[in-house]
Amino acid sequence: MNDSVLIKKGSEIELKVESLAFGGMGLAKIDDFVVFVKNGIPGQRVNAFIYKKKKGFAEARVTKIIDESPYVAESKCGHYWICSKLQSLSYDQQLKEKEKQVEDAFQRLGGFSDFKLDNIRGAKQIYNYRNKMEFTFSPHRWILESEPEGVDSSFALGLHIPGRYDKILDVDECHIQPEIGNKILSIAKDVCLNNRELKPYDPKTNVGFLRYLMLRFGVKTDQLMVNIVTAYDDINKLSPLIDTLLKDVPEITSMVNNVNTRKADVAYGEFENLIYGNQYIEEKIGELKFEISANSFFQTNSYQGEVLYEEIKKAANLKGDEIVYDLYCGTGSIALYLARHVKEVYGFEVIRSSLENAEKNSVINKIDNAHFLKANLDTFFKSRQLPRKVPKPDIVIVDPPRAGMHPDMSGYLHKLKADKIIYVSCNPTTQARDVQILSDNGYNIKNAVMVDMFPHTPHIEMVMLLSK
Ligand SMILES: C[S@@+](CC[C@H](N)C(=O)[O-])C[C@H]1O[C@@H](n2cnc3c(N)ncnc32)[C@H](O)[C@@H]1O
């Protein structure tokens, strides 16, 4: 009998968790039938309750740990099983699990059966590294199993429960952000709980005021931005929060209020009120200085950002006379990092404010051979929008968002005839798909490096060199 027939929804079975699947669930197999194990970590033998059974896989929840994992490590986080189970694995094992996930994506989804990573650049600083945090205000606090029935759940300031858009886990501290972030979190909560006017916004009913508390840290410059995102414009109402934060946290160098009246669950405001200091903070990567405003994209780990950009530079192996394209350039940090080592670099990006930051950052760093173009890269090249004066590239760097490249872009890229393509990605599954297309068009994988930008979280960053 097929083993999957023995696995029934509602039954309890014994499983050995073998690895961590992309996204963070434990993965166990019964012969070839895959069971994703919620709360299971690699190396554990567990009893698990099957709550979902589909044709090709099942999902189960741990009911009892029979044998603990040899890779288990004590987590600093009081909610690690909700936020990221990776935190309960030793850092070495976290890297091994991510390595397996990347190799699995390229071997299985991309069809590169011999694929192996050439290098893994683990982080030296595995706590207090994140330079941006976005905490959500909510009138719907997630109630923990340990809490008594009927407990007040009408206020939370914290993080989204994975897979749930409607509930927020209230957090007192988060160890991946700098310590000062925890102090700000605690002050903000205290002020809001003691002021009836400062009500959290409810996206279901479109009622309430406070939406997000966003913090940006210049971890290399000691600058600190607080961005309070509200559902409407009312600075007077915000004043108890503003005054207390400015009085008790002298480290704040910038405070802004983004106003987002739309229902969309995003921290981007329709407009921004400057409350204190500058409308941006400065941060450094290598020798370069960047001005970052509240809504600009910037790598969230400044320490490993430098390692990432060095890996890109290494893959590019520059002589000094190259024309380089930086596609999906954001605020232009890759382009600017390479500019001094190439003839000319062209950044392409769809968000206008990011391009403005990129232009400004070239001026601040006295770089005059970096040019930035507004482009929707889904269709830009295929529909021949590239201005004639832009020379053909020797090297193309692509760093698309998680969804990867649009098929019209990945299918067109080889027509640019670059000697090298360097594919930077925060999602190995979409990267594997896109690289398969590049490989069908004559580009082969020459080198693949994983840079861990996100210790204790399931996120992965890759730098891959391809050439003909
Ligand atoms: C992962 S970020 C790149 C960050 C940048 N390379 C850096 O290191 O700071 C992806 C960027 O792609 C941009 N983007 C997303 N879709 C795009 C599109 N269709 N055309 C152009 N840019 C796009 C986003 O605005 C974002 O800045």
The ligand as a Gaussian input file, in Angstrom:
#p B3LYP/6-31G(d) Opt

LIG

0 1
 C       15.713000      44.088000      -4.029000
 S       15.443000      45.749000      -4.419000
 C       16.971000      46.227000      -5.124000
 C       17.822000      46.971000      -4.212000
 C       19.125000      47.535000      -4.670000
 N       19.784000      46.772000      -5.685000
 C       20.012000      47.697000      -3.452000
 O       20.950000      46.907000      -3.271000
 O       19.735000      48.585000      -2.629000
 C       14.413000      45.646000      -5.830000
 C       14.103000      46.969000      -6.493000
 O       13.372000      46.700000      -7.686000
 C       12.474000      47.761000      -7.912000
 N       11.446000      47.267000      -8.864000
 C       10.426000      46.425000      -8.615000
 N        9.730000      46.171000      -9.748000
 C       10.340000      46.872000     -10.744000
 C       10.099000      47.019000     -12.122000
 N        9.089000      46.390000     -12.723000
 N       10.914000      47.819000     -12.830000
 C       11.944000      48.466000     -12.231000
 N       12.229000      48.360000     -10.929000
 C       11.441000      47.585000     -10.184000
 C       11.965000      48.064000      -6.523000
 O       11.424000      49.366000      -6.472000
 C       13.253000      47.920000      -5.691000
 O       13.916000      49.150000      -5.561000

